[in-house]
Amino acid sequence: MIGIASVFFLFAATPTVIRAPWGVVALLMLVWVVALVQGCRWFVRRPVAVLVLAVLLAIGWFAVVMAGARWLGWTSA
């Protein structure tokens, strides 16, 4: 759960790191909320899956930021 909470700061800081459209930031935050709910459901039964979920969220954030910078022309803020 600490991993998912840590990834929140990556998602929330996206507008300060790169000039992403607000819709992308809102979608990222929605993905984070869904992952948080799923992490809470898995916390007792599948603790390793919660860790994997946090890593996948971080990789997904990096992929979105890099793809936006590469193909959509997002620049640093």
Biopython code that builds the backbone (N, CA, C, O; Angstrom):
import numpy as np
from Bio.PDB.StructureBuilder import StructureBuilder

atoms = [
    (1, "MET", "N", (0.830, -1.195, 0.000)),
    (1, "MET", "CA", (0.000, 0.000, 0.000)),
    (1, "MET", "C", (0.872, 1.256, 0.000)),
    (1, "MET", "O", (0.471, 2.293, -0.528)),
    (2, "ILE", "N", (2.050, 1.162, 0.586)),
    (2, "ILE", "CA", (2.955, 2.309, 0.561)),
    (2, "ILE", "C", (3.377, 2.610, -0.873)),
    (2, "ILE", "O", (3.537, 3.771, -1.252)),
    (3, "GLY", "N", (3.554, 1.554, -1.667)),
    (3, "GLY", "CA", (3.918, 1.747, -3.065)),
    (3, "GLY", "C", (2.830, 2.478, -3.836)),
    (3, "GLY", "O", (3.121, 3.377, -4.624)),
    (4, "ILE", "N", (1.594, 2.101, -3.613)),
    (4, "ILE", "CA", (0.483, 2.762, -4.303)),
    (4, "ILE", "C", (0.367, 4.216, -3.842)),
    (4, "ILE", "O", (0.096, 5.108, -4.647)),
    (5, "ALA", "N", (0.571, 4.447, -2.554)),
    (5, "ALA", "CA", (0.540, 5.819, -2.047)),
    (5, "ALA", "C", (1.688, 6.645, -2.630)),
    (5, "ALA", "O", (1.515, 7.831, -2.913)),
    (6, "SER", "N", (2.836, 6.039, -2.807)),
    (6, "SER", "CA", (3.978, 6.748, -3.387)),
    (6, "SER", "C", (3.738, 7.099, -4.852)),
    (6, "SER", "O", (4.128, 8.172, -5.310)),
    (7, "VAL", "N", (3.106, 6.207, -5.572)),
    (7, "VAL", "CA", (2.826, 6.457, -6.983)),
    (7, "VAL", "C", (1.840, 7.612, -7.143)),
    (7, "VAL", "O", (1.827, 8.285, -8.174)),
    (8, "PHE", "N", (1.019, 7.839, -6.127)),
    (8, "PHE", "CA", (0.095, 8.978, -6.177)),
    (8, "PHE", "C", (0.849, 10.275, -6.439)),
    (8, "PHE", "O", (0.375, 11.120, -7.198)),
    (9, "PHE", "N", (2.014, 10.443, -5.821)),
    (9, "PHE", "CA", (2.769, 11.683, -5.996)),
    (9, "PHE", "C", (3.299, 11.825, -7.416)),
    (9, "PHE", "O", (3.406, 12.942, -7.923)),
    (10, "LEU", "N", (3.634, 10.710, -8.068)),
    (10, "LEU", "CA", (4.006, 10.783, -9.484)),
    (10, "LEU", "C", (2.822, 11.270, -10.316)),
    (10, "LEU", "O", (2.956, 12.161, -11.155)),
    (11, "PHE", "N", (1.674, 10.671, -10.067)),
    (11, "PHE", "CA", (0.485, 11.021, -10.836)),
    (11, "PHE", "C", (0.075, 12.471, -10.572)),
    (11, "PHE", "O", (-0.271, 13.195, -11.505)),
    (12, "ALA", "N", (0.111, 12.892, -9.323)),
    (12, "ALA", "CA", (-0.322, 14.243, -8.964)),
    (12, "ALA", "C", (0.660, 15.310, -9.453)),
    (12, "ALA", "O", (0.263, 16.448, -9.704)),
    (13, "ALA", "N", (1.927, 14.951, -9.588)),
    (13, "ALA", "CA", (2.939, 15.912, -10.026)),
    (13, "ALA", "C", (3.090, 15.971, -11.536)),
    (13, "ALA", "O", (3.938, 16.711, -12.037)),
    (14, "THR", "N", (2.303, 15.224, -12.262)),
    (14, "THR", "CA", (2.425, 15.198, -13.721)),
    (14, "THR", "C", (2.316, 16.592, -14.343)),
    (14, "THR", "O", (3.110, 16.903, -15.231)),
    (15, "PRO", "N", (1.384, 17.441, -13.931)),
    (15, "PRO", "CA", (1.316, 18.772, -14.555)),
    (15, "PRO", "C", (2.541, 19.643, -14.272)),
    (15, "PRO", "O", (2.837, 20.548, -15.051)),
    (16, "THR", "N", (3.251, 19.391, -13.184)),
    (16, "THR", "CA", (4.451, 20.182, -12.898)),
    (16, "THR", "C", (5.679, 19.625, -13.601)),
    (16, "THR", "O", (6.667, 20.338, -13.771)),
    (17, "VAL", "N", (5.633, 18.376, -14.008)),
    (17, "VAL", "CA", (6.762, 17.757, -14.693)),
    (17, "VAL", "C", (6.679, 18.002, -16.193)),
    (17, "VAL", "O", (7.673, 18.338, -16.837)),
    (18, "ILE", "N", (5.489, 17.829, -16.735)),
    (18, "ILE", "CA", (5.294, 17.925, -18.182)),
    (18, "ILE", "C", (3.945, 18.581, -18.442)),
    (18, "ILE", "O", (3.015, 18.440, -17.649)),
    (19, "ARG", "N", (3.847, 19.279, -19.528)),
    (19, "ARG", "CA", (2.594, 19.981, -19.856)),
    (19, "ARG", "C", (1.597, 19.022, -20.491)),
    (19, "ARG", "O", (1.335, 19.077, -21.692)),
    (20, "ALA", "N", (1.059, 18.161, -19.678)),
    (20, "ALA", "CA", (0.054, 17.204, -20.148)),
    (20, "ALA", "C", (-1.322, 17.863, -20.082)),
    (20, "ALA", "O", (-1.581, 18.670, -19.190)),
    (21, "PRO", "N", (-2.190, 17.528, -21.007)),
    (21, "PRO", "CA", (-3.558, 18.065, -20.956)),
    (21, "PRO", "C", (-4.276, 17.625, -19.676)),
    (21, "PRO", "O", (-3.977, 16.572, -19.114)),
    (22, "TRP", "N", (-5.209, 18.435, -19.234)),
    (22, "TRP", "CA", (-5.896, 18.137, -17.974)),
    (22, "TRP", "C", (-6.655, 16.822, -18.056)),
    (22, "TRP", "O", (-6.802, 16.129, -17.049)),
    (23, "GLY", "N", (-7.138, 16.471, -19.238)),
    (23, "GLY", "CA", (-7.870, 15.210, -19.392)),
    (23, "GLY", "C", (-6.987, 14.004, -19.130)),
    (23, "GLY", "O", (-7.436, 13.008, -18.562)),
    (24, "VAL", "N", (-5.739, 14.093, -19.540)),
    (24, "VAL", "CA", (-4.793, 12.999, -19.290)),
    (24, "VAL", "C", (-4.511, 12.885, -17.802)),
    (24, "VAL", "O", (-4.459, 11.782, -17.257)),
    (25, "VAL", "N", (-4.329, 14.018, -17.147)),
    (25, "VAL", "CA", (-4.072, 14.007, -15.701)),
    (25, "VAL", "C", (-5.283, 13.450, -14.955)),
    (25, "VAL", "O", (-5.128, 12.678, -14.008)),
    (26, "ALA", "N", (-6.480, 13.837, -15.374)),
    (26, "ALA", "CA", (-7.690, 13.313, -14.738)),
    (26, "ALA", "C", (-7.815, 11.807, -14.953)),
    (26, "ALA", "O", (-8.206, 11.080, -14.040)),
    (27, "LEU", "N", (-7.486, 11.339, -16.149)),
    (27, "LEU", "CA", (-7.535, 9.904, -16.423)),
    (27, "LEU", "C", (-6.499, 9.148, -15.592)),
    (27, "LEU", "O", (-6.779, 8.062, -15.084)),
    (28, "LEU", "N", (-5.305, 9.720, -15.456)),
    (28, "LEU", "CA", (-4.284, 9.089, -14.609)),
    (28, "LEU", "C", (-4.753, 8.998, -13.156)),
    (28, "LEU", "O", (-4.542, 7.981, -12.496)),
    (29, "MET", "N", (-5.384, 10.053, -12.664)),
    (29, "MET", "CA", (-5.871, 10.029, -11.288)),
    (29, "MET", "C", (-7.003, 9.017, -11.122)),
    (29, "MET", "O", (-7.110, 8.375, -10.077)),
    (30, "LEU", "N", (-7.837, 8.870, -12.132)),
    (30, "LEU", "CA", (-8.895, 7.865, -12.087)),
    (30, "LEU", "C", (-8.299, 6.460, -12.053)),
    (30, "LEU", "O", (-8.766, 5.599, -11.307)),
    (31, "VAL", "N", (-7.279, 6.237, -12.855)),
    (31, "VAL", "CA", (-6.590, 4.935, -12.838)),
    (31, "VAL", "C", (-6.008, 4.680, -11.458)),
    (31, "VAL", "O", (-6.076, 3.559, -10.954)),
    (32, "TRP", "N", (-5.434, 5.711, -10.841)),
    (32, "TRP", "CA", (-4.857, 5.540, -9.507)),
    (32, "TRP", "C", (-5.930, 5.184, -8.474)),
    (32, "TRP", "O", (-5.709, 4.323, -7.623)),
    (33, "VAL", "N", (-7.081, 5.838, -8.546)),
    (33, "VAL", "CA", (-8.165, 5.541, -7.599)),
    (33, "VAL", "C", (-8.641, 4.104, -7.758)),
    (33, "VAL", "O", (-8.866, 3.408, -6.768)),
    (34, "VAL", "N", (-8.793, 3.663, -8.993)),
    (34, "VAL", "CA", (-9.199, 2.274, -9.240)),
    (34, "VAL", "C", (-8.149, 1.314, -8.693)),
    (34, "VAL", "O", (-8.491, 0.302, -8.082)),
    (35, "ALA", "N", (-6.872, 1.625, -8.910)),
    (35, "ALA", "CA", (-5.799, 0.772, -8.394)),
    (35, "ALA", "C", (-5.777, 0.772, -6.862)),
    (35, "ALA", "O", (-5.496, -0.258, -6.250)),
    (36, "LEU", "N", (-6.066, 1.904, -6.249)),
    (36, "LEU", "CA", (-6.121, 1.963, -4.792)),
    (36, "LEU", "C", (-7.231, 1.075, -4.247)),
    (36, "LEU", "O", (-7.027, 0.339, -3.281)),
    (37, "VAL", "N", (-8.391, 1.145, -4.860)),
    (37, "VAL", "CA", (-9.509, 0.297, -4.424)),
    (37, "VAL", "C", (-9.148, -1.175, -4.592)),
    (37, "VAL", "O", (-9.406, -1.987, -3.703)),
    (38, "GLN", "N", (-8.551, -1.517, -5.734)),
    (38, "GLN", "CA", (-8.159, -2.903, -5.956)),
    (38, "GLN", "C", (-7.069, -3.326, -4.974)),
    (38, "GLN", "O", (-7.082, -4.455, -4.483)),
    (39, "GLY", "N", (-6.136, -2.439, -4.687)),
    (39, "GLY", "CA", (-5.095, -2.741, -3.706)),
    (39, "GLY", "C", (-5.660, -2.976, -2.317)),
    (39, "GLY", "O", (-5.179, -3.843, -1.588)),
    (40, "CYS", "N", (-6.672, -2.214, -1.949)),
    (40, "CYS", "CA", (-7.329, -2.432, -0.657)),
    (40, "CYS", "C", (-8.030, -3.786, -0.620)),
    (40, "CYS", "O", (-8.041, -4.456, 0.412)),
    (41, "ARG", "N", (-8.606, -4.182, -1.733)),
    (41, "ARG", "CA", (-9.272, -5.484, -1.789)),
    (41, "ARG", "C", (-8.264, -6.627, -1.704)),
    (41, "ARG", "O", (-8.543, -7.662, -1.098)),
    (42, "TRP", "N", (-7.093, -6.439, -2.310)),
    (42, "TRP", "CA", (-6.082, -7.497, -2.345)),
    (42, "TRP", "C", (-5.144, -7.494, -1.147)),
    (42, "TRP", "O", (-4.353, -8.426, -1.002)),
    (43, "PHE", "N", (-5.199, -6.490, -0.286)),
    (43, "PHE", "CA", (-4.173, -6.270, 0.735)),
    (43, "PHE", "C", (-3.910, -7.488, 1.615)),
    (43, "PHE", "O", (-2.750, -7.791, 1.894)),
    (44, "VAL", "N", (-4.927, -8.182, 2.055)),
    (44, "VAL", "CA", (-4.755, -9.317, 2.958)),
    (44, "VAL", "C", (-4.524, -10.617, 2.190)),
    (44, "VAL", "O", (-3.660, -11.415, 2.554)),
    (45, "ARG", "N", (-5.289, -10.822, 1.142)),
    (45, "ARG", "CA", (-5.205, -12.094, 0.426)),
    (45, "ARG", "C", (-4.007, -12.199, -0.508)),
    (45, "ARG", "O", (-3.422, -13.276, -0.624)),
    (46, "ARG", "N", (-3.627, -11.128, -1.167)),
    (46, "ARG", "CA", (-2.553, -11.148, -2.157)),
    (46, "ARG", "C", (-1.613, -9.963, -1.955)),
    (46, "ARG", "O", (-1.629, -9.030, -2.758)),
    (47, "PRO", "N", (-0.804, -9.975, -0.914)),
    (47, "PRO", "CA", (0.065, -8.816, -0.667)),
    (47, "PRO", "C", (1.124, -8.611, -1.747)),
    (47, "PRO", "O", (1.515, -7.474, -2.011)),
    (48, "VAL", "N", (1.590, -9.674, -2.368)),
    (48, "VAL", "CA", (2.589, -9.529, -3.431)),
    (48, "VAL", "C", (1.956, -8.856, -4.649)),
    (48, "VAL", "O", (2.612, -8.074, -5.338)),
    (49, "ALA", "N", (0.703, -9.154, -4.912)),
    (49, "ALA", "CA", (0.007, -8.541, -6.045)),
    (49, "ALA", "C", (-0.131, -7.031, -5.851)),
    (49, "ALA", "O", (-0.136, -6.284, -6.830)),
    (50, "VAL", "N", (-0.241, -6.577, -4.613)),
    (50, "VAL", "CA", (-0.326, -5.140, -4.343)),
    (50, "VAL", "C", (1.006, -4.472, -4.697)),
    (50, "VAL", "O", (1.025, -3.369, -5.244)),
    (51, "LEU", "N", (2.096, -5.131, -4.390)),
    (51, "LEU", "CA", (3.414, -4.608, -4.751)),
    (51, "LEU", "C", (3.576, -4.552, -6.271)),
    (51, "LEU", "O", (4.067, -3.561, -6.811)),
    (52, "VAL", "N", (3.168, -5.606, -6.945)),
    (52, "VAL", "CA", (3.241, -5.640, -8.409)),
    (52, "VAL", "C", (2.362, -4.551, -9.006)),
    (52, "VAL", "O", (2.741, -3.920, -9.993)),
    (53, "LEU", "N", (1.209, -4.329, -8.427)),
    (53, "LEU", "CA", (0.300, -3.287, -8.894)),
    (53, "LEU", "C", (0.958, -1.912, -8.818)),
    (53, "LEU", "O", (0.831, -1.110, -9.743)),
    (54, "ALA", "N", (1.655, -1.641, -7.725)),
    (54, "ALA", "CA", (2.340, -0.352, -7.571)),
    (54, "ALA", "C", (3.437, -0.190, -8.625)),
    (54, "ALA", "O", (3.602, 0.890, -9.192)),
    (55, "VAL", "N", (4.177, -1.254, -8.882)),
    (55, "VAL", "CA", (5.237, -1.194, -9.895)),
    (55, "VAL", "C", (4.630, -0.975, -11.280)),
    (55, "VAL", "O", (5.156, -0.193, -12.071)),
    (56, "LEU", "N", (3.534, -1.658, -11.572)),
    (56, "LEU", "CA", (2.868, -1.482, -12.865)),
    (56, "LEU", "C", (2.326, -0.061, -13.028)),
    (56, "LEU", "O", (2.357, 0.492, -14.127)),
    (57, "LEU", "N", (1.839, 0.519, -11.960)),
    (57, "LEU", "CA", (1.373, 1.910, -12.023)),
    (57, "LEU", "C", (2.520, 2.857, -12.356)),
    (57, "LEU", "O", (2.363, 3.760, -13.178)),
    (58, "ALA", "N", (3.663, 2.656, -11.726)),
    (58, "ALA", "CA", (4.819, 3.517, -11.993)),
    (58, "ALA", "C", (5.304, 3.356, -13.431)),
    (58, "ALA", "O", (5.629, 4.341, -14.094)),
    (59, "ILE", "N", (5.352, 2.127, -13.906)),
    (59, "ILE", "CA", (5.767, 1.886, -15.291)),
    (59, "ILE", "C", (4.751, 2.499, -16.264)),
    (59, "ILE", "O", (5.132, 3.074, -17.283)),
    (60, "GLY", "N", (3.479, 2.373, -15.946)),
    (60, "GLY", "CA", (2.436, 2.961, -16.791)),
    (60, "GLY", "C", (2.529, 4.476, -16.842)),
    (60, "GLY", "O", (2.351, 5.073, -17.904)),
    (61, "TRP", "N", (2.806, 5.104, -15.706)),
    (61, "TRP", "CA", (2.973, 6.557, -15.679)),
    (61, "TRP", "C", (4.143, 6.970, -16.562)),
    (61, "TRP", "O", (4.037, 7.909, -17.351)),
    (62, "PHE", "N", (5.255, 6.264, -16.423)),
    (62, "PHE", "CA", (6.433, 6.580, -17.223)),
    (62, "PHE", "C", (6.133, 6.418, -18.715)),
    (62, "PHE", "O", (6.557, 7.242, -19.525)),
    (63, "ALA", "N", (5.408, 5.369, -19.076)),
    (63, "ALA", "CA", (5.063, 5.131, -20.474)),
    (63, "ALA", "C", (4.167, 6.240, -21.013)),
    (63, "ALA", "O", (4.362, 6.694, -22.141)),
    (64, "VAL", "N", (3.192, 6.681, -20.229)),
    (64, "VAL", "CA", (2.292, 7.746, -20.676)),
    (64, "VAL", "C", (3.062, 9.052, -20.868)),
    (64, "VAL", "O", (2.870, 9.745, -21.867)),
    (65, "VAL", "N", (3.920, 9.384, -19.928)),
    (65, "VAL", "CA", (4.684, 10.631, -20.022)),
    (65, "VAL", "C", (5.644, 10.587, -21.209)),
    (65, "VAL", "O", (5.752, 11.561, -21.954)),
    (66, "MET", "N", (6.333, 9.481, -21.388)),
    (66, "MET", "CA", (7.279, 9.373, -22.502)),
    (66, "MET", "C", (6.551, 9.369, -23.849)),
    (66, "MET", "O", (7.012, 10.004, -24.797)),
    (67, "ALA", "N", (5.427, 8.668, -23.943)),
    (67, "ALA", "CA", (4.669, 8.644, -25.196)),
    (67, "ALA", "C", (4.112, 10.035, -25.517)),
    (67, "ALA", "O", (4.121, 10.458, -26.673)),
    (68, "GLY", "N", (3.636, 10.729, -24.511)),
    (68, "GLY", "CA", (3.132, 12.081, -24.732)),
    (68, "GLY", "C", (4.218, 13.036, -25.175)),
    (68, "GLY", "O", (3.995, 13.880, -26.043)),
    (69, "ALA", "N", (5.389, 12.906, -24.583)),
    (69, "ALA", "CA", (6.504, 13.766, -24.971)),
    (69, "ALA", "C", (7.007, 13.427, -26.368)),
    (69, "ALA", "O", (7.367, 14.316, -27.139)),
    (70, "ARG", "N", (7.029, 12.160, -26.683)),
    (70, "ARG", "CA", (7.572, 11.731, -27.979)),
    (70, "ARG", "C", (6.606, 12.002, -29.132)),
    (70, "ARG", "O", (6.997, 12.592, -30.140)),
    (71, "TRP", "N", (5.358, 11.580, -28.993)),
    (71, "TRP", "CA", (4.440, 11.615, -30.126)),
    (71, "TRP", "C", (3.424, 12.757, -30.090)),
    (71, "TRP", "O", (2.873, 13.129, -31.125)),
    (72, "LEU", "N", (3.179, 13.304, -28.923)),
    (72, "LEU", "CA", (2.172, 14.362, -28.834)),
    (72, "LEU", "C", (2.766, 15.739, -28.584)),
    (72, "LEU", "O", (2.042, 16.732, -28.518)),
    (73, "GLY", "N", (4.076, 15.794, -28.447)),
    (73, "GLY", "CA", (4.757, 17.083, -28.313)),
    (73, "GLY", "C", (4.632, 17.748, -26.958)),
    (73, "GLY", "O", (4.778, 18.967, -26.860)),
    (74, "TRP", "N", (4.364, 16.980, -25.907)),
    (74, "TRP", "CA", (4.319, 17.571, -24.575)),
    (74, "TRP", "C", (5.728, 18.010, -24.203)),
    (74, "TRP", "O", (6.682, 17.257, -24.400)),
    (75, "THR", "N", (5.868, 19.191, -23.680)),
    (75, "THR", "CA", (7.171, 19.692, -23.272)),
    (75, "THR", "C", (7.231, 19.765, -21.752)),
    (75, "THR", "O", (6.213, 19.654, -21.068)),
    (76, "SER", "N", (8.423, 19.950, -21.247)),
    (76, "SER", "CA", (8.553, 20.073, -19.791)),
    (76, "SER", "C", (7.978, 21.399, -19.332)),
    (76, "SER", "O", (7.996, 22.393, -20.058)),
    (77, "ALA", "N", (7.473, 21.390, -18.123)),
    (77, "ALA", "CA", (6.797, 22.573, -17.596)),
    (77, "ALA", "C", (7.764, 23.611, -17.103)),
    (77, "ALA", "O", (7.347, 24.668, -16.630)),
]
sb = StructureBuilder()
sb.init_structure("model")
sb.init_model(0)
sb.init_chain("A")
sb.init_seg("    ")
for serial, (resi, resn, name, xyz) in enumerate(atoms, 1):
    if name == "N":
        sb.init_residue(resn, " ", resi, " ")
    sb.init_atom(name, np.array(xyz, "f"), 0.0, 1.0, " ", f" {name:<3s}", serial, name[0])
structure = sb.get_structure()
